[in-house]
Amino acid sequence: MSARKTTATDLLAFAPAPTQCLTLPAEAVRVRKNGIEFRSKDSFQPWTEMTLSLQRTGENKKIHCTGVIVACDGNRHQGYTVSMLFTNLSRQSQARLLGYA
């Protein structure tokens, strides 16, 4: 392995994708051990970082989650099933999320 000098254009090729933000009702998600699964009319690229807010009907508090999309299956006619793996979830949010299950 050898070292070489990088230029600014080399670094631009590795720029991270912007974080997407999504708000879903808690009833629209399936809670899994390390993440959630939900239906969407939009497709998401794998490894897209997302910030997600979940709120139960009739409650004022939201759960804020950060994670990455690990799978997005389906098509534009029938919709997509999206699987998101949590990357940073507080114990309090995790406990509230398990209460939704």
Secondary structure as GFF3:
##gff-version 3
##sequence-region A 1 101
A	DSSP	alpha_helix	8	12	.	.	.	ID=ss1
A	DSSP	beta_strand	20	25	.	.	.	ID=ss2
A	DSSP	three_ten_helix	26	28	.	.	.	ID=ss3
A	DSSP	beta_strand	29	31	.	.	.	ID=ss4
A	DSSP	beta_strand	35	40	.	.	.	ID=ss5
A	DSSP	beta_strand	49	55	.	.	.	ID=ss6
A	DSSP	beta_strand	62	75	.	.	.	ID=ss7
A	DSSP	beta_strand	79	88	.	.	.	ID=ss8
A	DSSP	alpha_helix	91	100	.	.	.	ID=ss9
###
